[in-house]
């Protein structure tokens, strides 16, 4: 993704794109079907966005991650 686009996204969302990139790279090699790992990821994304993720929403996202066939590369693409 080009730098100008990242800067625009960062300005619109207030989310540091370097932190998003760092998190996306950290996801690589992680087992998102593992409940603990999935919960950590959800919490980290919420923290990056400056939003508290309600327990019910966290549970729903974790179940979706556990029941899906989302690959590491898909997650990285979604987060970049």
PASEBA-1860 file (N, C-alpha, C; in nm, 3 decimals):
! residues 80
1> XXXXXXXX> 0.085/-0.116/0.000/0.000/0.000/0.000/0.090/0.124/0.000 ~ 0.055/0.222/-0.078/0.144/0.337/-0.086/0.133/0.427/0.037 ~ 0.238/0.502/0.062/0.250/0.584/0.182/0.140/0.690/0.192 ~ 0.105/0.750/0.080/0.001/0.854/0.082/-0.132/0.797/0.128 ~ -0.165/0.679/0.081/-0.290/0.616/0.121/-0.288/0.584/0.270 ~ -0.175/0.534/0.318/-0.163/0.504/0.461/-0.179/0.631/0.545 ~ -0.121/0.740/0.498/-0.134/0.867/0.570/-0.278/0.914/0.575 ~ -0.351/0.898/0.464/-0.492/0.938/0.461/-0.575/0.853/0.555
9> XXXXXXXX> -0.550/0.723/0.555/-0.623/0.633/0.645/-0.593/0.669/0.789 ~ -0.467/0.692/0.818/-0.427/0.729/0.954/-0.495/0.859/0.997 ~ -0.500/0.956/0.908/-0.564/1.084/0.940/-0.714/1.067/0.964 ~ -0.780/0.987/0.881/-0.925/0.966/0.894/-0.962/0.885/1.017 ~ -0.880/0.785/1.050/-0.917/0.694/1.159/-0.851/0.728/1.291 ~ -0.738/0.798/1.284/-0.663/0.826/1.406/-0.583/0.706/1.455 ~ -0.577/0.601/1.373/-0.504/0.480/1.408/-0.366/0.485/1.343 ~ -0.263/0.463/1.423/-0.125/0.463/1.375/-0.102/0.344/1.282
17> XXXXXXXX> -0.077/0.371/1.157/-0.062/0.265/1.057/0.062/0.179/1.083 ~ 0.164/0.236/1.147/0.282/0.155/1.182/0.242/0.049/1.283 ~ 0.154/0.084/1.376/0.108/-0.012/1.475/0.024/-0.121/1.410 ~ -0.057/-0.083/1.311/-0.139/-0.181/1.238/-0.048/-0.278/1.163 ~ 0.052/-0.224/1.097/0.147/-0.308/1.022/0.221/-0.402/1.116 ~ 0.263/-0.350/1.229/0.334/-0.432/1.328/0.244/-0.546/1.378 ~ 0.118/-0.514/1.405/0.024/-0.616/1.450/-0.002/-0.720/1.341 ~ -0.016/-0.674/1.218/-0.038/-0.766/1.107/0.079/-0.864/1.092
25> XXXXXXXX> 0.199/-0.813/1.108/0.317/-0.900/1.099/0.324/-0.997/1.216 ~ 0.278/-0.954/1.332/0.280/-1.040/1.451/0.179/-1.154/1.440 ~ 0.075/-1.135/1.361/-0.028/-1.239/1.344/0.028/-1.360/1.271 ~ 0.125/-1.337/1.185/0.184/-1.446/1.107/0.232/-1.560/1.195 ~ 0.191/-1.681/1.163/0.235/-1.798/1.238/0.151/-1.827/1.361 ~ 0.053/-1.743/1.389/-0.032/-1.765/1.507/-0.151/-1.853/1.470 ~ -0.194/-1.934/1.565/-0.311/-2.021/1.546/-0.434/-1.946/1.594 ~ -0.509/-1.890/1.502/-0.626/-1.811/1.539/-0.744/-1.898/1.582
33> XXXXXXXX> -0.730/-2.028/1.569/-0.834/-2.118/1.619/-0.817/-2.142/1.769 ~ -0.701/-2.103/1.820/-0.675/-2.110/1.963/-0.747/-1.993/2.029 ~ -0.835/-2.022/2.124/-0.919/-1.918/2.184/-0.838/-1.806/2.248 ~ -0.736/-1.842/2.319/-0.654/-1.741/2.387/-0.588/-1.646/2.287 ~ -0.531/-1.704/2.182/-0.466/-1.623/2.078/-0.567/-1.532/2.010 ~ -0.684/-1.585/1.977/-0.787/-1.507/1.910/-0.833/-1.391/1.998 ~ -0.851/-1.417/2.127/-0.894/-1.311/2.220/-0.788/-1.202/2.231 ~ -0.662/-1.242/2.235/-0.554/-1.143/2.241/-0.556/-1.054/2.117
41> XXXXXXXX> -0.577/-1.114/2.001/-0.582/-1.038/1.876/-0.698/-0.938/1.879 ~ -0.815/-0.984/1.919/-0.933/-0.896/1.924/-0.907/-0.779/2.018 ~ -0.848/-0.806/2.132/-0.820/-0.700/2.229/-0.717/-0.601/2.175 ~ -0.615/-0.654/2.106/-0.512/-0.566/2.049/-0.571/-0.475/1.942 ~ -0.657/-0.529/1.859/-0.719/-0.447/1.754/-0.807/-0.340/1.818 ~ -0.883/-0.378/1.919/-0.966/-0.281/1.989/-0.883/-0.170/2.051 ~ -0.771/-0.209/2.110/-0.682/-0.111/2.172/-0.625/-0.015/2.068 ~ -0.584/-0.070/1.953/-0.533/0.014/1.845/-0.637/0.116/1.800
49> XXXXXXXX> -0.761/0.070/1.793/-0.869/0.157/1.746/-0.920/0.250/1.855 ~ -0.873/0.227/1.978/-0.918/0.311/2.089/-1.060/0.279/2.131 ~ -1.102/0.155/2.107/-1.239/0.113/2.138/-1.237/-0.004/2.234 ~ -1.330/-0.003/2.326/-1.348/-0.117/2.415/-1.438/-0.217/2.344 ~ -1.395/-0.341/2.336/-1.474/-0.444/2.271/-1.555/-0.515/2.380 ~ -1.688/-0.503/2.374/-1.770/-0.570/2.474/-1.750/-0.722/2.471 ~ -1.764/-0.785/2.586/-1.742/-0.930/2.600/-1.824/-1.008/2.497 ~ -1.949/-0.972/2.479/-2.036/-1.042/2.385/-1.982/-1.032/2.242
57> XXXXXXXX> -1.933/-0.916/2.204/-1.876/-0.896/2.071/-1.746/-0.975/2.057 ~ -1.664/-0.972/2.161/-1.539/-1.048/2.160/-1.568/-1.197/2.143 ~ -1.666/-1.248/2.217/-1.703/-1.389/2.206/-1.745/-1.424/2.063 ~ -1.825/-1.336/2.002/-1.873/-1.359/1.866/-1.758/-1.362/1.766 ~ -1.666/-1.267/1.779/-1.551/-1.262/1.687/-1.462/-1.384/1.704 ~ -1.438/-1.424/1.828/-1.354/-1.542/1.855/-1.417/-1.666/1.793 ~ -1.547/-1.682/1.809/-1.615/-1.798/1.750/-1.604/-1.796/1.598 ~ -1.618/-1.677/1.539/-1.605/-1.666/1.394/-1.465/-1.706/1.349
65> XXXXXXXX> -1.364/-1.661/1.422/-1.226/-1.697/1.387/-1.203/-1.848/1.401 ~ -1.259/-1.907/1.505/-1.240/-2.049/1.529/-1.312/-2.135/1.426 ~ -1.425/-2.088/1.376/-1.506/-2.167/1.284/-1.479/-2.138/1.137 ~ -1.389/-2.047/1.111/-1.364/-2.010/0.972/-1.233/-2.071/0.922 ~ -1.215/-2.058/0.794/-1.091/-2.104/0.732/-1.009/-1.984/0.688 ~ -0.999/-1.887/0.775/-0.922/-1.766/0.744/-0.774/-1.798/0.757 ~ -0.701/-1.767/0.653/-0.557/-1.793/0.654/-0.482/-1.672/0.709 ~ -0.355/-1.693/0.742/-0.270/-1.584/0.790/-0.265/-1.471/0.688
73> XXXXXXXX> -0.251/-1.508/0.561/-0.237/-1.405/0.458/-0.365/-1.322/0.446 ~ -0.481/-1.385/0.466/-0.607/-1.312/0.461/-0.613/-1.210/0.573 ~ -0.575/-1.250/0.693/-0.574/-1.160/0.808/-0.480/-1.043/0.782 ~ -0.361/-1.073/0.731/-0.264/-0.967/0.704/-0.320/-0.868/0.602 ~ -0.384/-0.920/0.497/-0.440/-0.832/0.394/-0.550/-0.745/0.453 ~ -0.634/-0.803/0.540/-0.743/-0.727/0.600/-0.691/-0.616/0.690 ~ -0.579/-0.639/0.755/-0.526/-0.542/0.851/-0.438/-0.437/0.785 ~ -0.395/-0.461/0.662/-0.306/-0.363/0.597/-0.383/-0.258/0.523
END
